């Protein structure tokens, strides 16, 4: 258990810097998994679906592990939860490097998924949130989330470069395991205070979980985060293939061709990078807005924006220009939901058990991620097109926008009991 202390009035606290490093490394390696699909399948002669299932299981394990690691952090200490996550991550990568069967890869993906959870949003954002002042909390959550986004930008290119210079995929996994281990050197900076009220410190985890589960607003946040996971995972896993197959040709005399983007497959890969780059700016801006405006209305606006961008993209002819425009638009809204959703949980239910409460909400996100990856491949095999599953994503995005509107964005302890009359 961490020792109660005053929060830090600075924006860039040691906890934020160290937490951002851990998030960046964890997300960089997780985002690189798609690079290994072809090398692994080619070496063992597996269908592409085998390694894809391992990635989907990893996402699901990440979602299951997030509230567990959040609870471990709040019961035994945040840093102990991170150490356990680092060990799971590193050991999972090392064992995966020696795996030779699909079942082994899929089973070990559970261990890697737990590692991502231990180094992920549930634990780190709770620490960052507790260490920040009330004024800076929304912005610090945005900065930490953007750090994870930065890792996604560099992770896949780093993995590809290592294999280009001569390392096997097994050796790259071992290198990544070592990099994960290096994050332990950031732990001395991660001394997060208990930024909680006296009442929160005296309240048990079971009591606050019971209150949250009985609160309709918590259920609405849970449902709303599902579409975020669905959209992000589907686009990450299938958008490059969609662009390759459905996008119009690239003009040999155009700007893209002069930049070396001469095929739609290359454009699909570049689109993912554009999403990641735009995401950094969008996440930081969402954190900035989160301390000035209602978080639930900002979230509803983000989901409306995603819905409109996705609907427009599929309704109009898919060209290189629309691919770029969609990537920038979707990227600016990509993880902008994370600082706002985590901040909303902290605002309503307090900071004491934020890791566990947000972890449970994040499980909904990962359920959506699993469904987005799996359904995308299944419906493509059945129909030969991504259009139907794309429209499902549009629908769930609109649903998320709607369910955020009735949320009561008031701390539980400040709500007026029904029938008690207006607050004085």
C-alpha positions in Angstrom: 0.0 0.0 0.0 1.4 3.4 -0.9 1.8 6.1 1.8 -0.6 9.0 1.8 1.1 12.2 0.6 0.3 15.5 -1.0 -0.1 15.6 -4.8 2.4 17.3 -7.0 1.3 20.6 -8.5 3.6 20.2 -11.5 2.3 18.8 -14.7 5.4 16.7 -15.5 5.8 14.8 -12.3 8.4 12.0 -11.9 5.5 9.6 -11.7 4.1 10.8 -15.1 7.6 10.6 -16.7 8.3 7.1 -15.5 4.7 5.9 -16.2 5.0 7.2 -19.7 8.2 5.3 -20.3 6.5 2.1 -19.1 3.5 2.6 -21.2 5.5 3.5 -24.3 7.6 0.3 -24.1 4.7 -1.9 -23.4 2.6 -0.6 -26.2 5.4 -0.5 -28.7 6.0 -4.2 -28.4 2.3 -5.1 -28.4 1.7 -3.0 -31.5 4.6 -4.9 -33.3 2.8 -8.3 -33.2 1.3 -7.9 -36.7 4.8 -7.7 -38.2 5.4 -11.3 -37.1 2.4 -12.8 -38.8 4.0 -13.6 -42.1 7.4 -14.7 -40.7 5.8 -17.1 -38.2 3.3 -18.5 -40.6 5.9 -19.0 -43.3 8.4 -20.8 -41.1 5.9 -23.3 -39.8 3.5 -23.4 -42.7 0.5 -22.2 -40.7 -2.7 -20.6 -42.0 -2.7 -16.9 -41.2 -5.7 -17.4 -38.9 -3.5 -19.3 -36.3 -1.3 -16.4 -35.4 -4.2 -13.9 -35.7 -6.1 -15.9 -33.1 -3.1 -15.6 -30.8 -3.3 -11.8 -31.2 -7.0 -11.9 -30.5 -6.5 -14.0 -27.4 -3.8 -11.6 -26.2 -6.3 -8.7 -26.4 -8.8 -10.7 -24.4 -6.2 -11.7 -21.8 -5.2 -8.0 -21.6 -8.8 -7.1 -20.8 -9.2 -9.8 -18.2 -5.8 -8.9 -16.6 -6.5 -5.2 -16.4 -8.8 -5.2 -13.4 -6.8 -7.9 -11.7 -3.6 -5.9 -11.9 -5.4 -2.8 -10.8 -6.7 -4.6 -7.7 -3.2 -6.0 -7.0 -1.8 -2.5 -7.2 -4.4 -1.1 -4.8 -4.0 -4.0 -2.4 -0.2 -4.6 -2.4 1.2 -1.5 -4.1 1.3 -0.2 -7.6 5.0 -0.9 -8.2 4.6 -4.6 -7.2 1.8 -4.9 -9.8 4.1 -3.4 -12.4 7.0 -5.7 -11.5 4.6 -8.7 -11.9 3.4 -7.3 -15.2 7.0 -6.9 -16.5 7.9 -10.5 -15.4 4.8 -11.9 -17.2 5.6 -9.9 -20.3 9.3 -10.8 -20.5 8.7 -14.5 -19.7 5.9 -14.7 -22.2 8.1 -13.2 -25.0 11.0 -15.5 -24.1 8.8 -18.6 -24.1 7.1 -17.5 -27.3 10.5 -17.3 -29.0 10.8 -21.1 -28.5 7.2 -22.0 -29.3 6.7 -24.2 -32.4 2.9 -25.0 -32.4 -0.2 -22.8 -32.8 -1.5 -23.9 -29.5 1.7 -22.9 -27.8 1.6 -19.4 -29.3 -2.1 -19.0 -28.4 -1.5 -20.2 -24.9 1.5 -18.0 -24.3 -0.4 -15.0 -25.7 -2.4 -15.1 -22.4 0.9 -14.6 -20.4 1.9 -11.7 -22.8 -1.6 -10.2 -22.5 -1.3 -10.2 -18.7 2.0 -8.5 -19.1 0.5 -5.8 -21.2 -2.2 -5.4 -18.5 0.4 -5.0 -15.7 2.3 -2.4 -17.7 -0.9 -0.8 -19.1 -3.5 1.8 -18.6 -5.2 0.4 -15.5 -2.2 0.5 -13.2 -0.2 3.4 -14.8 -3.2 5.8 -15.2 -4.3 5.2 -11.6 -0.8 6.1 -10.4 -0.5 9.2 -12.6 -4.0 10.3 -11.6 -3.3 10.0 -7.9 0.0 11.9 -8.3 -1.5 14.8 -10.2 -3.3 17.9 -8.8 -7.0 18.3 -9.5 -6.2 21.0 -12.0 -3.6 18.9 -14.0 -5.2 15.5 -13.7 -7.0 15.4 -17.0 -4.0 16.7 -18.9 -1.6 14.2 -17.2 -3.8 11.3 -18.2 -3.7 12.6 -21.7 0.1 12.9 -21.7 0.4 9.3 -20.4 -2.0 8.0 -23.0 -0.1 9.8 -25.8 3.1 8.1 -24.6 1.4 4.8 -25.3 0.5 6.1 -28.7 4.1 7.1 -29.4 5.1 3.5 -28.6 2.6 2.3 -31.2 4.2 4.5 -33.8 7.7 3.1 -33.3 7.1 -0.5 -32.3 6.2 -2.1 -35.6 9.0 -0.2 -37.6 11.5 -1.3 -35.0 10.5 -4.9 -35.2 10.6 -4.8 -39.0 14.0 -3.1 -39.1 15.5 -5.7 -36.7 14.5 -8.5 -39.1 15.7 -6.6 -42.1 19.2 -6.3 -40.6 19.3 -10.0 -40.1 17.7 -11.0 -36.8 15.2 -13.8 -36.8 11.7 -13.3 -35.3 12.8 -15.4 -32.4 15.8 -13.2 -31.7 13.6 -10.1 -31.9 11.3 -11.5 -29.3 14.3 -12.1 -27.0 15.5 -8.5 -27.6 12.0 -7.2 -26.8 12.0 -9.2 -23.6 15.2 -7.5 -22.6 13.7 -4.1 -23.4 10.7 -4.8 -21.2 13.0 -5.7 -18.4 14.8 -2.4 -18.6 11.6 -0.6 -17.6 12.2 -1.8 -14.1 14.8 1.0 -13.8 11.9 3.5 -14.0 10.3 2.2 -10.8 12.2 4.3 -8.3 10.5 7.4 -9.8 7.1 5.9 -9.4 6.2 6.8 -5.8 2.5 7.8 -6.2 0.7 9.4 -3.2 -2.7 8.3 -2.1 -4.6 11.4 -3.5 -7.8 10.3 -1.7 -10.1 11.8 0.8 -10.3 10.4 4.3 -13.7 8.8 3.5 -12.2 7.1 0.4 -9.3 5.7 2.4 -11.6 4.2 5.0 -13.9 2.7 2.4 -13.2 -0.9 1.3 -12.8 -2.1 -2.2 -15.9 -4.2 -1.9 -18.0 -1.3 -0.8 -17.0 1.0 -3.6 -17.3 -1.7 -6.2 -20.8 -2.4 -4.9 -21.7 1.3 -5.2 -20.3 1.4 -8.8 -22.1 -1.7 -9.9 -25.4 -0.4 -8.6 -24.9 3.0 -10.3 -26.4 3.0 -13.8 -23.7 5.5 -14.9 -21.0 2.9 -14.4 -22.9 0.5 -16.6 -23.3 3.1 -19.3 -19.5 3.9 -19.3 -18.9 0.1 -19.5 -21.1 -0.2 -22.6 -19.8 2.9 -24.2 -16.2 1.8 -24.1 -17.0 -1.4 -26.0 -17.2 0.3 -29.4 -13.8 2.0 -28.8 -12.2 -1.4 -28.6 -14.2 -2.8 -31.5 -13.2 0.1 -33.9 -9.6 0.3 -32.9 -8.8 -3.4 -33.1 -10.7 -3.8 -36.3 -8.9 -0.9 -38.0 -5.5 -2.0 -36.7 -5.9 -5.6 -37.9 -7.9 -5.2 -41.1 -7.5 -1.6 -42.5 -4.3 -2.3 -44.3 -5.9 -5.2 -46.1 -9.0 -3.2 -46.8 -6.9 -0.4 -48.4 -4.9 -2.9 -50.4 -8.0 -4.5 -51.9 -10.5 -1.7 -52.1 -8.5 1.5 -52.7 -8.2 3.0 -56.2 -4.8 3.1 -57.9 -2.1 5.5 -56.9 -1.2 8.2 -59.5 2.3 7.6 -60.8 2.7 11.3 -61.3 1.3 12.2 -57.9 2.8 13.3 -54.5 2.4 9.9 -52.9 4.3 8.1 -55.7 7.1 10.6 -55.4 7.3 9.8 -51.6 7.8 6.1 -52.4 4.2 5.1 -51.8 3.7 3.2 -55.0 1.2 0.5 -54.0 -2.0 0.3 -52.1 -0.4 -2.2 -49.7 2.3 0.4 -48.8 -0.4 3.0 -48.4 -2.3 0.7 -46.0 0.8 0.4 -43.8 1.4 4.2 -43.9 -2.3 4.7 -43.0 -1.7 3.0 -39.6 1.3 5.2 -39.0 -0.7 8.3 -39.8 -3.4 7.2 -37.4 -0.7 6.8 -34.7 0.8 10.2 -35.3 -2.6 12.0 -35.4 -3.5 10.1 -32.2 -0.8 11.8 -30.2 -2.1 15.3 -30.9 -5.7 14.2 -30.5 -5.1 12.5 -27.1 -3.2 15.5 -25.7 -6.0 17.8 -26.9 -8.6 15.6 -25.3 -6.7 15.7 -22.0 -6.5 19.5 -22.3 -10.3 19.8 -22.9 -11.1 17.3 -20.2 -10.3 19.7 -17.4 -12.5 22.5 -19.0 -15.6 20.8 -20.3 -17.9 17.9 -19.4 -16.1 14.6 -20.1 -19.3 12.8 -21.0 -20.2 15.3 -23.7 -16.6 15.3 -25.0 -16.8 11.5 -25.2 -20.2 11.6 -27.0 -18.7 14.1 -29.4 -15.7 11.8 -30.1 -17.9 8.9 -30.9 -20.1 11.0 -33.1 -17.0 12.1 -35.0 -15.8 8.6 -35.4 -19.3 7.5 -36.7 -19.4 10.3 -39.2 -15.8 9.7 -40.4 -16.4 5.9 -40.8 -19.7 6.4 -42.6 -18.3 8.9 -45.0 -15.3 6.8 -45.8 -17.3 3.7 -46.8 -20.1 5.7 -48.6 -17.7 7.5 -51.0 -15.3 5.8 -53.4 -12.1 4.7 -51.6 -9.2 6.6 -53.1 -5.7 7.4 -51.8 -6.9 10.8 -50.7 -9.9 9.5 -48.7 -7.6 6.9 -47.1 -5.3 9.7 -45.9 -8.2 11.9 -44.8 -9.8 9.1 -42.9 -6.6 8.1 -41.2 -5.9 11.6 -39.9 -9.6 12.1 -38.8 -9.8 8.7 -37.1 -6.3 9.1 -35.6 -7.2 12.4 -34.0 -10.1 10.6 -32.2 -8.3 7.2 -31.7 -7.2 7.1 -28.0 -8.7 10.4 -27.1 -11.4 8.4 -25.2 -8.9 7.0 -22.7 -8.0 10.1 -20.7 -11.6 11.2 -20.7 -13.0 7.8 -19.7 -10.4 7.2 -17.0 -10.9 10.8 -15.8 -14.6 10.3 -15.7 -14.2 7.2 -13.5 -11.9 9.0 -11.2 -14.2 12.0 -10.9 -17.3 10.0 -10.1 -15.9 7.1 -8.0 -12.8 8.6 -6.5 -9.1 7.8 -6.9 -8.7 5.2 -4.2 -9.7 2.2 -6.3 -9.5 3.9 -9.7 -7.2 1.1 -11.1 -9.7 -1.6 -10.4 -12.7 0.4 -11.5 -11.1 1.6 -14.7 -9.8 -1.9 -15.3 -13.3 -3.4 -15.3 -14.4 -0.7 -17.7 -11.4 -1.5 -19.9 -12.4 -5.2 -20.0 -15.4 -4.0 -22.1 -12.9 -2.3 -24.4 -11.0 -5.5 -24.9 -14.2 -7.5 -25.5 -14.9 -5.1 -28.3 -11.2 -5.6 -29.5 -11.6 -9.4 -29.6 -14.9 -9.1 -31.5 -13.5 -6.6 -34.0 -10.5 -8.7 -34.9 -12.4 -12.0 -35.0 -15.6 -10.7 -36.7 -13.6 -8.8 -39.3 -11.9 -12.0 -40.5 -15.0 -14.2 -40.2 -17.3 -11.9 -42.1 -14.7 -11.3 -44.8 -14.3 -15.0 -45.4 -18.1 -15.3 -45.6 -18.8 -12.3 -47.8 -15.5 -11.5 -49.5 -15.8 -7.9 -48.3 -15.2 -5.8 -45.2 -18.3 -3.6 -45.8 -20.8 -5.3 -43.5 -18.4 -5.5 -40.5 -17.5 -1.8 -41.2 -21.1 -0.8 -40.9 -21.4 -2.7 -37.6 -18.6 -0.5 -36.3 -20.5 2.6 -37.4 -23.5 1.3 -35.5 -21.7 0.6 -32.3 -20.0 3.9 -32.5 -23.3 5.7 -32.6 -24.6 3.6 -29.7 -21.6 4.7 -27.6 -22.3 8.4 -28.4 -25.9 7.9 -27.2 -25.2 6.0 -24.0 -22.8 8.6 -22.7 -25.5 11.3 -22.6 -27.5 10.0 -19.5 -24.3 9.6 -17.4 -24.5 11.5 -14.1 -21.1 13.3 -14.1 -21.3 14.0 -10.4 -19.2 12.3 -7.6 -21.2 9.7 -5.8 -20.8 11.4 -2.5 -22.3 14.6 -3.8 -25.4 13.3 -5.4 -28.8 14.2 -3.9 -30.8 11.1 -3.0 -33.9 10.6 -5.0 -36.8 12.4 -3.4 -34.6 14.4 -1.1 -35.3 17.6 -3.0 -32.9 20.1 -4.5 -29.5 20.6 -3.0 -29.1 23.7 -0.9 
